[in-house]
Amino acid sequence: MEGRLTEEHVTRLIMAWLSGQGWQILHYDYPGSGTGKPIRPTGSKAKNAGSVTADILAARASRALWFEDKDRYDLGDVRKCQAIRSDPMLLAAIAAAANVPVNHLAFGLGMPLDSALLVPDVPEGIDFIVGASAEGCHAVRGAM
């Protein structure tokens, strides 16, 4: 992988890293993959309205991780996580999809390591930032 990592590469690298640490990948999605599983708010009858799709949803023991991945830092992903966190119906639906208690759901951003190192602090509503590179992945801010 020469040059800049794409969102797909970031997602694949983080999934491999998580799997190596004993996390089970429940859902994943990257541009054009068609693999994403929309999660609808609990009680919603709408087919896709209000649904969200994780770039990665992983679980281990009683914890779940929700990742939004990009090829750089993206404020839109921060806002998406903040919106999900403020919606109890979405939180309940995500917990049900991950089969873990909702109070153990952590939100994070995945991006190339060089971009992750430039983010000075973990934004409000985000628990961790993971940087990906061809050499591996690292939690560079916050805690998973």
PyMOL CGO cylinders between C-alpha atoms (Angstrom):
from pymol import cmd
from pymol.cgo import CYLINDER

trace = [
    CYLINDER, 0.00, 0.00, 0.00, 1.95, 2.95, -1.22, 0.3, 1, 1, 1, 1, 1, 1,
    CYLINDER, 1.95, 2.95, -1.22, 0.79, 6.50, -0.79, 0.3, 1, 1, 1, 1, 1, 1,
    CYLINDER, 0.79, 6.50, -0.79, -2.18, 7.67, 1.22, 0.3, 1, 1, 1, 1, 1, 1,
    CYLINDER, -2.18, 7.67, 1.22, -4.39, 5.06, 2.88, 0.3, 1, 1, 1, 1, 1, 1,
    CYLINDER, -4.39, 5.06, 2.88, -7.98, 5.02, 1.65, 0.3, 1, 1, 1, 1, 1, 1,
    CYLINDER, -7.98, 5.02, 1.65, -10.97, 4.61, 3.97, 0.3, 1, 1, 1, 1, 1, 1,
    CYLINDER, -10.97, 4.61, 3.97, -11.19, 0.97, 2.84, 0.3, 1, 1, 1, 1, 1, 1,
    CYLINDER, -11.19, 0.97, 2.84, -7.55, 0.34, 3.76, 0.3, 1, 1, 1, 1, 1, 1,
    CYLINDER, -7.55, 0.34, 3.76, -8.00, 2.01, 7.15, 0.3, 1, 1, 1, 1, 1, 1,
    CYLINDER, -8.00, 2.01, 7.15, -11.06, -0.14, 7.85, 0.3, 1, 1, 1, 1, 1, 1,
    CYLINDER, -11.06, -0.14, 7.85, -9.35, -3.37, 6.77, 0.3, 1, 1, 1, 1, 1, 1,
    CYLINDER, -9.35, -3.37, 6.77, -6.24, -2.64, 8.84, 0.3, 1, 1, 1, 1, 1, 1,
    CYLINDER, -6.24, -2.64, 8.84, -8.26, -1.80, 11.95, 0.3, 1, 1, 1, 1, 1, 1,
    CYLINDER, -8.26, -1.80, 11.95, -10.44, -4.92, 11.56, 0.3, 1, 1, 1, 1, 1, 1,
    CYLINDER, -10.44, -4.92, 11.56, -7.35, -7.13, 11.34, 0.3, 1, 1, 1, 1, 1, 1,
    CYLINDER, -7.35, -7.13, 11.34, -5.85, -5.40, 14.39, 0.3, 1, 1, 1, 1, 1, 1,
    CYLINDER, -5.85, -5.40, 14.39, -9.06, -5.78, 16.41, 0.3, 1, 1, 1, 1, 1, 1,
    CYLINDER, -9.06, -5.78, 16.41, -9.40, -9.45, 15.43, 0.3, 1, 1, 1, 1, 1, 1,
    CYLINDER, -9.40, -9.45, 15.43, -5.82, -10.03, 16.59, 0.3, 1, 1, 1, 1, 1, 1,
    CYLINDER, -5.82, -10.03, 16.59, -6.79, -8.61, 19.99, 0.3, 1, 1, 1, 1, 1, 1,
    CYLINDER, -6.79, -8.61, 19.99, -9.77, -10.93, 20.38, 0.3, 1, 1, 1, 1, 1, 1,
    CYLINDER, -9.77, -10.93, 20.38, -12.52, -8.58, 19.18, 0.3, 1, 1, 1, 1, 1, 1,
    CYLINDER, -12.52, -8.58, 19.18, -15.28, -10.12, 17.09, 0.3, 1, 1, 1, 1, 1, 1,
    CYLINDER, -15.28, -10.12, 17.09, -16.16, -8.04, 14.03, 0.3, 1, 1, 1, 1, 1, 1,
    CYLINDER, -16.16, -8.04, 14.03, -19.97, -7.91, 13.96, 0.3, 1, 1, 1, 1, 1, 1,
    CYLINDER, -19.97, -7.91, 13.96, -20.50, -5.45, 11.11, 0.3, 1, 1, 1, 1, 1, 1,
    CYLINDER, -20.50, -5.45, 11.11, -18.27, -3.51, 8.77, 0.3, 1, 1, 1, 1, 1, 1,
    CYLINDER, -18.27, -3.51, 8.77, -18.69, -1.18, 5.85, 0.3, 1, 1, 1, 1, 1, 1,
    CYLINDER, -18.69, -1.18, 5.85, -16.50, 0.88, 3.56, 0.3, 1, 1, 1, 1, 1, 1,
    CYLINDER, -16.50, 0.88, 3.56, -17.30, 2.81, 0.39, 0.3, 1, 1, 1, 1, 1, 1,
    CYLINDER, -17.30, 2.81, 0.39, -18.66, 0.58, -2.34, 0.3, 1, 1, 1, 1, 1, 1,
    CYLINDER, -18.66, 0.58, -2.34, -18.52, -2.65, -0.31, 0.3, 1, 1, 1, 1, 1, 1,
    CYLINDER, -18.52, -2.65, -0.31, -22.25, -3.17, 0.11, 0.3, 1, 1, 1, 1, 1, 1,
    CYLINDER, -22.25, -3.17, 0.11, -21.48, -5.02, 3.34, 0.3, 1, 1, 1, 1, 1, 1,
    CYLINDER, -21.48, -5.02, 3.34, -22.87, -2.49, 5.80, 0.3, 1, 1, 1, 1, 1, 1,
    CYLINDER, -22.87, -2.49, 5.80, -25.86, -3.39, 7.93, 0.3, 1, 1, 1, 1, 1, 1,
    CYLINDER, -25.86, -3.39, 7.93, -28.07, -0.40, 8.72, 0.3, 1, 1, 1, 1, 1, 1,
    CYLINDER, -28.07, -0.40, 8.72, -29.21, -0.29, 12.33, 0.3, 1, 1, 1, 1, 1, 1,
    CYLINDER, -29.21, -0.29, 12.33, -32.66, 1.24, 12.79, 0.3, 1, 1, 1, 1, 1, 1,
    CYLINDER, -32.66, 1.24, 12.79, -33.72, 2.98, 15.98, 0.3, 1, 1, 1, 1, 1, 1,
    CYLINDER, -33.72, 2.98, 15.98, -35.56, 0.64, 18.34, 0.3, 1, 1, 1, 1, 1, 1,
    CYLINDER, -35.56, 0.64, 18.34, -39.26, 0.71, 17.57, 0.3, 1, 1, 1, 1, 1, 1,
    CYLINDER, -39.26, 0.71, 17.57, -38.84, 2.35, 14.16, 0.3, 1, 1, 1, 1, 1, 1,
    CYLINDER, -38.84, 2.35, 14.16, -41.11, 1.09, 11.39, 0.3, 1, 1, 1, 1, 1, 1,
    CYLINDER, -41.11, 1.09, 11.39, -39.31, 3.06, 8.67, 0.3, 1, 1, 1, 1, 1, 1,
    CYLINDER, -39.31, 3.06, 8.67, -37.15, 1.01, 6.33, 0.3, 1, 1, 1, 1, 1, 1,
    CYLINDER, -37.15, 1.01, 6.33, -34.02, 3.21, 6.41, 0.3, 1, 1, 1, 1, 1, 1,
    CYLINDER, -34.02, 3.21, 6.41, -35.07, 6.58, 7.86, 0.3, 1, 1, 1, 1, 1, 1,
    CYLINDER, -35.07, 6.58, 7.86, -32.96, 7.39, 10.91, 0.3, 1, 1, 1, 1, 1, 1,
    CYLINDER, -32.96, 7.39, 10.91, -30.78, 4.30, 10.50, 0.3, 1, 1, 1, 1, 1, 1,
    CYLINDER, -30.78, 4.30, 10.50, -27.02, 4.34, 10.99, 0.3, 1, 1, 1, 1, 1, 1,
    CYLINDER, -27.02, 4.34, 10.99, -24.26, 2.08, 9.70, 0.3, 1, 1, 1, 1, 1, 1,
    CYLINDER, -24.26, 2.08, 9.70, -20.95, 1.58, 11.46, 0.3, 1, 1, 1, 1, 1, 1,
    CYLINDER, -20.95, 1.58, 11.46, -17.73, 1.41, 9.52, 0.3, 1, 1, 1, 1, 1, 1,
    CYLINDER, -17.73, 1.41, 9.52, -16.83, -1.21, 12.14, 0.3, 1, 1, 1, 1, 1, 1,
    CYLINDER, -16.83, -1.21, 12.14, -18.91, -2.60, 15.01, 0.3, 1, 1, 1, 1, 1, 1,
    CYLINDER, -18.91, -2.60, 15.01, -16.88, -4.99, 17.16, 0.3, 1, 1, 1, 1, 1, 1,
    CYLINDER, -16.88, -4.99, 17.16, -17.55, -6.75, 20.45, 0.3, 1, 1, 1, 1, 1, 1,
    CYLINDER, -17.55, -6.75, 20.45, -15.51, -8.52, 23.09, 0.3, 1, 1, 1, 1, 1, 1,
    CYLINDER, -15.51, -8.52, 23.09, -16.92, -9.80, 26.37, 0.3, 1, 1, 1, 1, 1, 1,
    CYLINDER, -16.92, -9.80, 26.37, -19.35, -7.09, 27.52, 0.3, 1, 1, 1, 1, 1, 1,
    CYLINDER, -19.35, -7.09, 27.52, -17.90, -4.23, 25.45, 0.3, 1, 1, 1, 1, 1, 1,
    CYLINDER, -17.90, -4.23, 25.45, -18.68, -2.96, 21.97, 0.3, 1, 1, 1, 1, 1, 1,
    CYLINDER, -18.68, -2.96, 21.97, -16.78, -0.52, 19.78, 0.3, 1, 1, 1, 1, 1, 1,
    CYLINDER, -16.78, -0.52, 19.78, -18.35, 1.68, 17.10, 0.3, 1, 1, 1, 1, 1, 1,
    CYLINDER, -18.35, 1.68, 17.10, -15.84, 2.99, 14.55, 0.3, 1, 1, 1, 1, 1, 1,
    CYLINDER, -15.84, 2.99, 14.55, -16.22, 5.74, 12.00, 0.3, 1, 1, 1, 1, 1, 1,
    CYLINDER, -16.22, 5.74, 12.00, -13.27, 5.53, 9.60, 0.3, 1, 1, 1, 1, 1, 1,
    CYLINDER, -13.27, 5.53, 9.60, -11.94, 7.98, 7.04, 0.3, 1, 1, 1, 1, 1, 1,
    CYLINDER, -11.94, 7.98, 7.04, -8.74, 8.66, 5.13, 0.3, 1, 1, 1, 1, 1, 1,
    CYLINDER, -8.74, 8.66, 5.13, -8.28, 11.79, 7.31, 0.3, 1, 1, 1, 1, 1, 1,
    CYLINDER, -8.28, 11.79, 7.31, -9.83, 13.50, 10.33, 0.3, 1, 1, 1, 1, 1, 1,
    CYLINDER, -9.83, 13.50, 10.33, -13.46, 14.32, 9.53, 0.3, 1, 1, 1, 1, 1, 1,
    CYLINDER, -13.46, 14.32, 9.53, -15.67, 16.51, 11.72, 0.3, 1, 1, 1, 1, 1, 1,
    CYLINDER, -15.67, 16.51, 11.72, -18.73, 14.91, 10.09, 0.3, 1, 1, 1, 1, 1, 1,
    CYLINDER, -18.73, 14.91, 10.09, -17.86, 11.59, 11.72, 0.3, 1, 1, 1, 1, 1, 1,
    CYLINDER, -17.86, 11.59, 11.72, -17.51, 13.30, 15.10, 0.3, 1, 1, 1, 1, 1, 1,
    CYLINDER, -17.51, 13.30, 15.10, -20.96, 14.84, 14.66, 0.3, 1, 1, 1, 1, 1, 1,
    CYLINDER, -20.96, 14.84, 14.66, -22.43, 11.48, 13.59, 0.3, 1, 1, 1, 1, 1, 1,
    CYLINDER, -22.43, 11.48, 13.59, -21.13, 9.83, 16.78, 0.3, 1, 1, 1, 1, 1, 1,
    CYLINDER, -21.13, 9.83, 16.78, -22.41, 12.71, 18.90, 0.3, 1, 1, 1, 1, 1, 1,
    CYLINDER, -22.41, 12.71, 18.90, -25.86, 12.39, 17.31, 0.3, 1, 1, 1, 1, 1, 1,
    CYLINDER, -25.86, 12.39, 17.31, -25.96, 8.63, 17.86, 0.3, 1, 1, 1, 1, 1, 1,
    CYLINDER, -25.96, 8.63, 17.86, -24.88, 9.08, 21.49, 0.3, 1, 1, 1, 1, 1, 1,
    CYLINDER, -24.88, 9.08, 21.49, -27.77, 11.47, 22.10, 0.3, 1, 1, 1, 1, 1, 1,
    CYLINDER, -27.77, 11.47, 22.10, -30.41, 9.10, 20.67, 0.3, 1, 1, 1, 1, 1, 1,
    CYLINDER, -30.41, 9.10, 20.67, -31.48, 6.47, 23.23, 0.3, 1, 1, 1, 1, 1, 1,
    CYLINDER, -31.48, 6.47, 23.23, -33.39, 4.50, 20.57, 0.3, 1, 1, 1, 1, 1, 1,
    CYLINDER, -33.39, 4.50, 20.57, -30.28, 4.19, 18.39, 0.3, 1, 1, 1, 1, 1, 1,
    CYLINDER, -30.28, 4.19, 18.39, -28.12, 3.28, 21.39, 0.3, 1, 1, 1, 1, 1, 1,
    CYLINDER, -28.12, 3.28, 21.39, -30.56, 0.52, 22.32, 0.3, 1, 1, 1, 1, 1, 1,
    CYLINDER, -30.56, 0.52, 22.32, -30.61, -0.77, 18.74, 0.3, 1, 1, 1, 1, 1, 1,
    CYLINDER, -30.61, -0.77, 18.74, -26.80, -0.78, 18.54, 0.3, 1, 1, 1, 1, 1, 1,
    CYLINDER, -26.80, -0.78, 18.54, -26.54, -2.61, 21.87, 0.3, 1, 1, 1, 1, 1, 1,
    CYLINDER, -26.54, -2.61, 21.87, -29.05, -5.18, 20.64, 0.3, 1, 1, 1, 1, 1, 1,
    CYLINDER, -29.05, -5.18, 20.64, -27.10, -5.62, 17.38, 0.3, 1, 1, 1, 1, 1, 1,
    CYLINDER, -27.10, -5.62, 17.38, -23.86, -6.05, 19.34, 0.3, 1, 1, 1, 1, 1, 1,
    CYLINDER, -23.86, -6.05, 19.34, -25.53, -8.15, 22.04, 0.3, 1, 1, 1, 1, 1, 1,
    CYLINDER, -25.53, -8.15, 22.04, -23.83, -6.21, 24.86, 0.3, 1, 1, 1, 1, 1, 1,
    CYLINDER, -23.83, -6.21, 24.86, -25.11, -3.76, 27.49, 0.3, 1, 1, 1, 1, 1, 1,
    CYLINDER, -25.11, -3.76, 27.49, -25.44, -0.25, 26.06, 0.3, 1, 1, 1, 1, 1, 1,
    CYLINDER, -25.44, -0.25, 26.06, -23.31, 1.25, 28.86, 0.3, 1, 1, 1, 1, 1, 1,
    CYLINDER, -23.31, 1.25, 28.86, -20.31, -0.56, 27.42, 0.3, 1, 1, 1, 1, 1, 1,
    CYLINDER, -20.31, -0.56, 27.42, -20.50, 0.98, 23.95, 0.3, 1, 1, 1, 1, 1, 1,
    CYLINDER, -20.50, 0.98, 23.95, -17.50, 3.14, 23.03, 0.3, 1, 1, 1, 1, 1, 1,
    CYLINDER, -17.50, 3.14, 23.03, -17.26, 5.41, 19.97, 0.3, 1, 1, 1, 1, 1, 1,
    CYLINDER, -17.26, 5.41, 19.97, -14.06, 5.97, 18.06, 0.3, 1, 1, 1, 1, 1, 1,
    CYLINDER, -14.06, 5.97, 18.06, -12.50, 7.34, 14.92, 0.3, 1, 1, 1, 1, 1, 1,
    CYLINDER, -12.50, 7.34, 14.92, -10.15, 5.40, 12.66, 0.3, 1, 1, 1, 1, 1, 1,
    CYLINDER, -10.15, 5.40, 12.66, -7.80, 7.15, 10.26, 0.3, 1, 1, 1, 1, 1, 1,
    CYLINDER, -7.80, 7.15, 10.26, -4.26, 6.94, 8.91, 0.3, 1, 1, 1, 1, 1, 1,
    CYLINDER, -4.26, 6.94, 8.91, -1.72, 7.15, 11.72, 0.3, 1, 1, 1, 1, 1, 1,
    CYLINDER, -1.72, 7.15, 11.72, -0.16, 10.38, 10.43, 0.3, 1, 1, 1, 1, 1, 1,
    CYLINDER, -0.16, 10.38, 10.43, -3.59, 12.08, 10.54, 0.3, 1, 1, 1, 1, 1, 1,
    CYLINDER, -3.59, 12.08, 10.54, -4.44, 10.63, 13.96, 0.3, 1, 1, 1, 1, 1, 1,
    CYLINDER, -4.44, 10.63, 13.96, -1.25, 12.01, 15.46, 0.3, 1, 1, 1, 1, 1, 1,
    CYLINDER, -1.25, 12.01, 15.46, -2.23, 15.52, 14.32, 0.3, 1, 1, 1, 1, 1, 1,
    CYLINDER, -2.23, 15.52, 14.32, -5.52, 15.50, 16.25, 0.3, 1, 1, 1, 1, 1, 1,
    CYLINDER, -5.52, 15.50, 16.25, -4.61, 17.35, 19.48, 0.3, 1, 1, 1, 1, 1, 1,
    CYLINDER, -4.61, 17.35, 19.48, -7.33, 15.88, 21.70, 0.3, 1, 1, 1, 1, 1, 1,
    CYLINDER, -7.33, 15.88, 21.70, -10.26, 13.48, 21.64, 0.3, 1, 1, 1, 1, 1, 1,
    CYLINDER, -10.26, 13.48, 21.64, -13.35, 15.47, 20.58, 0.3, 1, 1, 1, 1, 1, 1,
    CYLINDER, -13.35, 15.47, 20.58, -16.42, 15.48, 22.85, 0.3, 1, 1, 1, 1, 1, 1,
    CYLINDER, -16.42, 15.48, 22.85, -18.57, 12.43, 22.16, 0.3, 1, 1, 1, 1, 1, 1,
    CYLINDER, -18.57, 12.43, 22.16, -15.60, 10.35, 21.00, 0.3, 1, 1, 1, 1, 1, 1,
    CYLINDER, -15.60, 10.35, 21.00, -13.89, 7.85, 23.31, 0.3, 1, 1, 1, 1, 1, 1,
    CYLINDER, -13.89, 7.85, 23.31, -10.78, 7.00, 21.28, 0.3, 1, 1, 1, 1, 1, 1,
    CYLINDER, -10.78, 7.00, 21.28, -8.87, 7.59, 18.06, 0.3, 1, 1, 1, 1, 1, 1,
    CYLINDER, -8.87, 7.59, 18.06, -7.03, 4.75, 16.31, 0.3, 1, 1, 1, 1, 1, 1,
    CYLINDER, -7.03, 4.75, 16.31, -4.31, 5.39, 13.77, 0.3, 1, 1, 1, 1, 1, 1,
    CYLINDER, -4.31, 5.39, 13.77, -3.67, 2.83, 11.02, 0.3, 1, 1, 1, 1, 1, 1,
    CYLINDER, -3.67, 2.83, 11.02, -0.54, 2.27, 8.97, 0.3, 1, 1, 1, 1, 1, 1,
    CYLINDER, -0.54, 2.27, 8.97, 0.92, -0.55, 6.93, 0.3, 1, 1, 1, 1, 1, 1,
    CYLINDER, 0.92, -0.55, 6.93, 3.06, -1.33, 10.00, 0.3, 1, 1, 1, 1, 1, 1,
    CYLINDER, 3.06, -1.33, 10.00, 0.04, -1.71, 12.31, 0.3, 1, 1, 1, 1, 1, 1,
    CYLINDER, 0.04, -1.71, 12.31, -2.60, 0.16, 14.27, 0.3, 1, 1, 1, 1, 1, 1,
    CYLINDER, -2.60, 0.16, 14.27, -2.34, 2.14, 17.48, 0.3, 1, 1, 1, 1, 1, 1,
    CYLINDER, -2.34, 2.14, 17.48, -4.86, 3.72, 19.85, 0.3, 1, 1, 1, 1, 1, 1,
    CYLINDER, -4.86, 3.72, 19.85, -3.35, 7.22, 19.84, 0.3, 1, 1, 1, 1, 1, 1,
    CYLINDER, -3.35, 7.22, 19.84, -5.96, 9.12, 21.88, 0.3, 1, 1, 1, 1, 1, 1,
    CYLINDER, -5.96, 9.12, 21.88, -8.46, 8.11, 24.54, 0.3, 1, 1, 1, 1, 1, 1,
    CYLINDER, -8.46, 8.11, 24.54, -9.28, 4.61, 25.71, 0.3, 1, 1, 1, 1, 1, 1,
    CYLINDER, -9.28, 4.61, 25.71, -11.09, 1.74, 24.05, 0.3, 1, 1, 1, 1, 1, 1,
]
cmd.load_cgo(trace, "trace")
